[in-house]
Amino acid sequence: MLKKPFITKEKAEEIIRVIPTPFHIYDEKGIRENARRLKEAFAWNKGFKEYFAVKATPTPAILKILREEGCGTDCSSYAELLMSQKCGFKNPEIMFSSNDTPEEEFRFANEIGAIINLDDITHIDMLQKVCGIPETICCRYNPGGTFSVSTDIMDNPGDAKYGMTRSQIREAFLRLKELGAKNFGIHSFLASNTVSNEYYPKLARILFRLAKELKEETGVNITFINLSGGIGIPYTPDKEPNDIMVIGQGVKKAFEEILVPAGMGDVSIFTELGRFMLAPYGHLVTRAIHEKHIHKEYIGVDACAANLMRPAMYGAYHHITVLGKENAPCDHVYDVTGSLCENNDKFAIDRSLPEIDMGDILVIHDTGAHGFAMGYNYNGRLRSAEILLREDGSFTEIRRAETVDDYFATLEGFWDII
Ligand SMILES: *Cc1c(COP(=O)(O)O)cnc(C)c1O
């Protein structure tokens, strides 16, 4: 699939006159249309709700757009819970899917009415001690082994730190019931960034069967099943995107084959998508500021891994478009680098691109999720601004760039200690 930026060179130049590069920009129209497609794909399920994984894009303007589209939030820390609350999300629009959870975060989650998803059986005692067991509770399941679709191994739950074993989740449900829980949910996240229409249906089958068995074994009232995140996007142009309508139908089929005959046709389906909701609708916009000809050809840009960590951290591919040269031949091979004193600070390695001139504006694609959010301050580099491209083509800054004062804020009062 051809990867086309959602901004033109003219629009980028107009924005850069007000807000200098680098910055992340988000496409409101794309975000809304995609959220509506997801809703439509699961419209067959009466209680369906997407709880957007805040960690993917923790920016209030984005969360509020998603709230307008009927989404809740999925949080795993105090700050994410607080951000959701400040953005107007209320009980029961917040899911708390954390792990290795501090006591005070359970307390706060319970206080604001978030649905608590327990990662481990030992968390029951902590929760009971801290705030008591709420009426609605969820447990996270980890079946172990490997997770495969057809013959492809998609991920390795047996090595993942999350969730409870089969026998633990049964025991957990019995304990929680004894302690007063009334409505139960099951959650599981077994593979990440799946570019396959089969992931959710396969996961759904596992969880629907488990729900049916747990209901029989423990007699608890299972009211929702949370398929969590993991639906991916095609970062490379050779991959076809997932078809959310096909995915929704695949889950429906499993639902009708397993839950409906078990008298569980009123169970709600929840999702906690992050990447699928936002990744394609964000770009990192940066300018070429240096070219260097040594053993390889380098283009130095004004963004670095502090603005987008995925290439450095996972060797992840992010497509790059040179604005204004969309149709030029890709007859040059470059490493596109940032300024960190780390040789893995490269947005692209041996990438065929059009000839790049100094000052050219580069769009790095698919940065809308796990992009800005993973930013950090290594080498004293600062996080960029975030901008929303409105449906009418205008733009609004939704987060300012960090300044050195922000960087030094935690040193306030410490300069003269020694
Ligand atoms: C990260 C995460 C998600 C979102 O994952 P994506 O791959 O962005 O869809 C959902 N739920 C939990 C518990 C997570 O940790």
The ligand as an SDF file (V2000), in Angstrom:
LIG
                    3D

 15 15  0  0  0  0  0  0  0  0999 V2000
   -0.1800   -1.3440   25.8280 C   0  0  0  0  0  0  0  0  0  0  0  0
   -1.4850   -1.8920   26.2290 C   0  0  0  0  0  0  0  0  0  0  0  0
   -2.6120   -1.7960   25.3980 C   0  0  0  0  0  0  0  0  0  0  0  0
   -2.5540   -1.1870   24.0250 C   0  0  0  0  0  0  0  0  0  0  0  0
   -1.7540   -1.9160   23.1740 O   0  0  0  0  0  0  0  0  0  0  0  0
   -1.6650   -1.5870   21.6140 P   0  0  0  0  0  0  0  0  0  0  0  0
   -0.6270   -2.5210   21.1180 O   0  0  0  0  0  0  0  0  0  0  0  0
   -1.2680   -0.1650   21.5050 O   0  0  0  0  0  0  0  0  0  0  0  0
   -3.0200   -1.8450   21.0510 O   0  0  0  0  0  0  0  0  0  0  0  0
   -3.8040   -2.2860   25.8780 C   0  0  0  0  0  0  0  0  0  0  0  0
   -3.9020   -2.8420   27.0990 N   0  0  0  0  0  0  0  0  0  0  0  0
   -2.8610   -2.9700   27.9210 C   0  0  0  0  0  0  0  0  0  0  0  0
   -3.0410   -3.5660   29.2550 C   0  0  0  0  0  0  0  0  0  0  0  0
   -1.6080   -2.5080   27.5080 C   0  0  0  0  0  0  0  0  0  0  0  0
   -0.5590   -2.6380   28.3300 O   0  0  0  0  0  0  0  0  0  0  0  0
  1  2  1  0
  2  3  1  0
  2 14  2  0
  3  4  1  0
  3 10  2  0
  4  5  1  0
  5  6  1  0
  6  7  2  0
  6  8  1  0
  6  9  1  0
 10 11  1  0
 11 12  2  0
 12 13  1  0
 12 14  1  0
 14 15  1  0
M  END
$$$$
